[in-house]
Amino acid sequence: MKVHVAVSVTHLDTSIKFYELLGFSESKRYQHQTLNGEWALLEKEGFLLELFCMRQADKPTQKQSMTNPGLHHIGIQVQSIDTTLRKVNQETEIQQGTAVKRYAFITDPDNTLIELYEVMQ
């Protein structure tokens, strides 16, 4: 079974470049004339991330929070959190984990919350 996550973005090319820094590769891009938008499908080690960019996108109505229902964040395994943070040019606190070795939260260009994590060896 394959699973994918779809994320709405305001600038498709900017978002693709960001996710490429996290190890994703663009595999497909297409237009949707009826909805006046553009999509891109990105892949990383079997995980599919679909980015939607609508010409007249709405702004988020609420900030992501553990107390709000719905998707909270996207978790992405990386070899090195330190190296990844330098690539995306973000500073954040790195935490020691219990289920994972270390983890840190960053945001994509549209403030989607992303958890970077390293697995225990």
Backbone as JSON, one array per atom type, in Angstrom:
{
  "sequence": "MKVHVAVSVTHLDTSIKFYELLGFSESKRYQHQTLNGEWALLEKEGFLLELFCMRQADKPTQKQSMTNPGLHHIGIQVQSIDTTLRKVNQETEIQQGTAVKRYAFITDPDNTLIELYEVMQ",
  "N": [[0.85, -1.17, 0.0], [0.55, 2.17, -0.86], [0.94, 5.45, 0.41], [0.02, 8.87, 0.29], [0.6, 12.35, 0.92], [-1.1, 15.38, 0.63], [-0.47, 18.77, 0.05], [-1.42, 22.12, 0.15], [-0.04, 24.91, -1.5], [1.39, 28.23, -1.9], [3.24, 29.08, -3.78], [4.38, 27.16, -6.22], [6.93, 26.45, -7.41], [8.77, 27.49, -5.52], [8.12, 25.94, -3.27], [8.68, 23.36, -4.23], [11.47, 23.52, -4.55], [12.22, 23.82, -1.84], [11.36, 21.34, -0.71], [12.95, 19.64, -2.19], [15.4, 20.11, -0.98], [15.05, 18.59, 1.25], [15.34, 16.09, 0.32], [13.47, 15.15, -1.53], [12.28, 14.34, -4.85], [11.07, 15.75, -7.82], [8.54, 14.18, -9.62], [6.39, 14.39, -11.32], [4.41, 16.83, -12.98], [1.52, 18.78, -13.4], [-1.26, 20.51, -14.96], [-4.43, 21.85, -14.0], [-7.09, 22.83, -15.52], [-9.84, 23.36, -15.02], [-10.0, 23.82, -12.25], [-8.23, 25.85, -12.09], [-5.46, 25.58, -11.42], [-2.24, 24.16, -10.43], [-0.32, 21.19, -10.09], [2.13, 19.2, -8.41], [3.97, 16.23, -8.13], [5.96, 14.77, -5.76], [8.65, 12.64, -4.74], [10.12, 10.54, -2.24], [12.01, 7.98, -1.3], [9.84, 6.12, -1.66], [7.77, 7.49, -0.42], [5.11, 9.64, -1.16], [4.54, 12.98, -1.98], [2.22, 15.35, -2.61], [1.87, 18.42, -4.11], [-0.23, 21.19, -4.23], [-1.14, 24.03, -6.08], [-3.16, 26.61, -6.19], [-4.51, 29.17, -8.19], [-6.03, 31.14, -6.96], [-5.68, 30.98, -4.07], [-6.78, 30.36, -0.72], [-5.96, 31.89, 2.42], [-4.49, 30.32, 5.3], [-6.72, 29.52, 7.99], [-6.31, 28.98, 10.64], [-3.67, 28.43, 12.99], [-1.5, 25.6, 12.98], [-1.86, 23.21, 15.52], [-1.4, 21.07, 18.35], [-3.78, 20.78, 19.65], [-5.78, 21.32, 17.83], [-8.08, 19.73, 15.63], [-7.25, 17.46, 12.94], [-4.61, 17.23, 10.47], [-1.42, 17.5, 11.87], [1.43, 17.65, 11.51], [4.08, 16.87, 9.14], [6.19, 14.16, 9.12], [9.58, 13.63, 8.45], [12.17, 11.52, 7.76], [15.62, 12.01, 8.17], [19.15, 11.83, 7.41], [20.93, 13.44, 8.85], [20.06, 15.83, 11.1], [21.32, 18.25, 11.69], [22.79, 18.87, 9.32], [20.64, 19.07, 7.51], [19.18, 21.23, 8.58], [20.98, 23.3, 8.08], [20.92, 23.29, 5.27], [18.27, 24.13, 4.7], [18.33, 26.53, 5.88], [17.34, 27.22, 8.47], [16.85, 27.8, 11.94], [16.39, 25.99, 14.88], [15.25, 24.35, 17.87], [16.8, 21.33, 18.74], [15.64, 18.25, 19.75], [16.04, 15.52, 22.08], [14.9, 12.29, 21.45], [12.46, 9.7, 22.32], [11.24, 7.62, 20.88], [12.57, 8.07, 18.56], [15.93, 8.98, 17.58], [16.83, 11.77, 17.53], [14.98, 14.84, 17.1], [13.46, 17.59, 15.33], [11.55, 20.55, 14.73], [10.5, 22.28, 11.83], [9.37, 24.72, 9.4], [7.68, 24.74, 6.23], [7.76, 26.81, 3.19], [5.13, 27.8, 3.29], [4.41, 27.65, 5.9], [3.71, 25.06, 6.76], [3.97, 22.6, 9.16], [6.83, 20.7, 9.81], [8.35, 17.78, 10.88], [11.6, 16.88, 11.4], [13.5, 13.97, 11.66], [15.88, 11.73, 13.15], [16.72, 8.32, 13.05], [17.22, 5.78, 15.56], [20.27, 4.01, 15.79]],
  "CA": [[0.0, 0.0, 0.0], [1.25, 3.46, -0.87], [0.2, 6.56, 1.0], [0.59, 10.17, -0.04], [0.07, 13.51, 1.63], [-1.28, 16.52, -0.27], [-0.3, 20.05, 0.74], [-1.66, 23.3, -0.68], [1.05, 25.88, -1.4], [1.12, 29.47, -2.63], [4.19, 29.19, -4.9], [4.77, 25.78, -6.47], [8.38, 26.3, -7.61], [9.44, 27.73, -4.24], [7.89, 24.78, -2.41], [9.42, 22.23, -4.79], [12.89, 23.71, -4.19], [12.35, 23.54, -0.41], [11.25, 19.9, -0.45], [14.14, 19.0, -2.77], [16.44, 20.19, 0.05], [14.77, 17.53, 2.21], [15.57, 14.8, -0.33], [12.42, 14.78, -2.47], [12.51, 14.59, -6.28], [9.83, 15.96, -8.57], [8.34, 13.11, -10.6], [5.33, 14.73, -12.26], [3.77, 18.14, -12.8], [0.41, 18.9, -14.32], [-2.19, 21.65, -14.84], [-5.85, 21.53, -13.92], [-7.74, 24.04, -16.06], [-11.13, 23.61, -14.38], [-9.77, 24.39, -10.91], [-7.27, 26.93, -12.24], [-4.33, 25.29, -10.55], [-1.13, 23.35, -10.88], [0.06, 20.17, -9.13], [3.41, 18.52, -8.58], [4.13, 15.03, -7.31], [7.34, 14.58, -5.35], [8.86, 11.33, -4.12], [11.32, 10.28, -1.45], [12.05, 6.62, -0.74], [8.52, 5.52, -1.67], [6.76, 8.39, 0.12], [4.64, 10.58, -2.16], [4.07, 14.27, -1.5], [1.55, 16.06, -3.7], [1.75, 19.85, -3.84], [-1.27, 21.87, -5.0], [-1.02, 25.48, -6.11], [-4.34, 27.2, -6.84], [-4.26, 30.57, -8.54], [-6.71, 31.99, -5.99], [-5.64, 30.2, -2.82], [-7.18, 30.99, 0.54], [-4.96, 31.9, 3.48], [-4.89, 29.44, 6.41], [-7.6, 30.17, 8.95], [-5.81, 28.78, 11.99], [-2.33, 27.89, 13.1], [-1.47, 24.2, 13.37], [-1.67, 23.03, 16.95], [-1.73, 19.73, 18.82], [-5.15, 20.76, 20.15], [-6.72, 21.44, 16.71], [-8.25, 18.48, 14.88], [-6.68, 17.43, 11.61], [-3.19, 16.96, 10.3], [-0.58, 18.39, 12.67], [2.72, 17.86, 10.86], [4.6, 15.81, 8.29], [7.47, 13.69, 9.64], [10.5, 13.23, 7.4], [13.43, 10.98, 8.28], [16.83, 12.53, 7.53], [20.39, 11.25, 7.94], [21.5, 14.38, 9.82], [19.25, 17.02, 11.33], [22.19, 19.42, 11.62], [23.04, 19.16, 7.9], [19.38, 19.48, 6.89], [18.86, 22.59, 9.03], [21.84, 24.23, 7.33], [20.42, 23.34, 3.88], [17.03, 24.91, 4.6], [18.62, 27.82, 6.49], [16.44, 27.47, 9.59], [17.35, 27.46, 13.26], [15.35, 25.49, 15.77], [15.78, 23.51, 18.95], [16.85, 19.89, 18.46], [15.23, 17.51, 20.95], [16.35, 14.1, 22.18], [13.64, 11.57, 21.39], [12.34, 8.38, 22.92], [10.99, 6.69, 19.78], [13.58, 8.38, 17.55], [17.17, 9.47, 18.2], [16.67, 13.22, 17.71], [13.98, 15.43, 16.21], [13.35, 19.06, 15.33], [10.44, 21.03, 13.9], [10.72, 23.42, 10.96], [8.2, 24.98, 8.57], [7.93, 24.94, 4.8], [7.51, 28.22, 2.83], [3.76, 28.21, 3.63], [4.24, 27.39, 7.33], [3.32, 23.7, 7.1], [4.9, 22.12, 10.17], [7.56, 19.5, 9.4], [9.25, 17.2, 11.88], [12.77, 16.16, 10.92], [13.93, 13.05, 12.71], [16.91, 10.75, 12.92], [16.38, 7.07, 13.73], [18.26, 5.2, 16.4], [21.06, 3.0, 15.08]],
  "C": [[0.89, 1.24, 0.0], [0.33, 4.51, -0.27], [0.84, 7.84, 0.5], [-0.09, 11.23, 0.81], [0.0, 14.64, 0.62], [-1.25, 17.81, 0.54], [-0.58, 21.18, -0.24], [-0.56, 24.32, -0.43], [0.7, 27.13, -2.2], [2.04, 29.65, -3.83], [4.8, 27.81, -5.14], [6.28, 25.62, -6.6], [9.16, 26.51, -6.33], [9.31, 26.51, -3.33], [8.64, 23.55, -2.92], [10.9, 22.34, -4.41], [13.12, 23.4, -2.72], [12.35, 22.04, -0.15], [12.38, 19.11, -1.11], [15.31, 19.05, -1.79], [16.27, 19.11, 1.11], [14.88, 16.15, 1.57], [14.49, 14.34, -1.29], [12.85, 15.09, -3.91], [11.15, 14.76, -6.96], [9.69, 14.86, -9.62], [7.27, 13.45, -11.63], [4.78, 16.11, -11.93], [2.64, 18.24, -13.82], [-0.48, 20.08, -13.97], [-3.61, 21.12, -14.69], [-6.62, 22.8, -14.31], [-9.03, 24.37, -15.33], [-10.97, 24.28, -13.02], [-8.75, 25.51, -10.91], [-6.08, 26.74, -11.3], [-3.29, 24.41, -11.19], [-0.74, 22.41, -9.75], [1.46, 19.68, -9.43], [3.42, 17.33, -7.64], [5.6, 14.86, -7.05], [7.46, 13.24, -4.64], [10.15, 11.32, -3.32], [11.18, 8.89, -0.84], [10.66, 5.99, -0.62], [7.42, 6.39, -1.08], [6.4, 9.42, -0.95], [4.09, 11.84, -1.5], [3.49, 15.02, -2.7], [1.37, 17.52, -3.29], [0.72, 20.45, -4.79], [-1.02, 23.37, -4.95], [-2.2, 26.04, -6.9], [-4.09, 28.67, -7.08], [-4.91, 31.53, -7.55], [-6.82, 31.25, -4.66], [-6.11, 31.03, -1.64], [-5.99, 30.97, 1.5], [-5.42, 30.96, 4.6], [-5.72, 30.2, 7.44], [-7.13, 29.99, 10.39], [-4.42, 28.17, 11.95], [-2.42, 26.41, 13.5], [-1.14, 24.08, 14.84], [-2.03, 21.59, 17.32], [-3.18, 19.64, 19.29], [-6.19, 20.92, 19.04], [-6.86, 20.1, 16.02], [-7.59, 18.59, 13.5], [-5.18, 17.16, 11.62], [-2.36, 17.97, 11.07], [0.75, 18.68, 11.99], [3.06, 16.68, 9.95], [5.96, 15.43, 8.86], [8.34, 13.17, 8.51], [11.8, 12.77, 8.04], [14.59, 11.56, 7.47], [18.05, 11.85, 8.14], [20.95, 12.12, 9.06], [20.61, 15.61, 9.94], [20.11, 18.27, 11.17], [22.45, 19.84, 10.17], [21.78, 19.68, 7.23], [19.0, 20.89, 7.3], [19.72, 23.63, 8.31], [21.35, 24.38, 5.9], [19.2, 24.25, 3.75], [17.16, 26.27, 5.28], [17.6, 28.18, 7.58], [17.13, 27.06, 10.88], [16.18, 27.04, 14.12], [16.0, 24.64, 16.84], [15.71, 22.04, 18.55], [16.59, 19.16, 19.77], [15.77, 16.08, 20.91], [15.01, 13.37, 22.22], [13.64, 10.29, 22.19], [12.11, 7.34, 21.84], [11.98, 6.89, 18.64], [14.8, 8.95, 18.27], [17.07, 10.96, 18.55], [15.59, 13.7, 16.75], [13.98, 16.94, 16.36], [12.2, 19.44, 14.42], [10.87, 22.27, 13.12], [9.41, 23.68, 10.21], [8.61, 25.11, 7.11], [7.61, 26.4, 4.44], [6.1, 28.72, 3.14], [3.39, 27.87, 5.07], [3.63, 26.04, 7.67], [4.39, 23.15, 8.04], [5.51, 20.79, 9.73], [8.46, 19.06, 10.54], [10.38, 16.48, 11.14], [13.17, 15.21, 12.02], [15.03, 12.12, 12.22], [16.5, 9.48, 13.66], [17.54, 6.57, 14.55], [18.96, 4.11, 15.61], [21.06, 1.7, 15.83]]
}
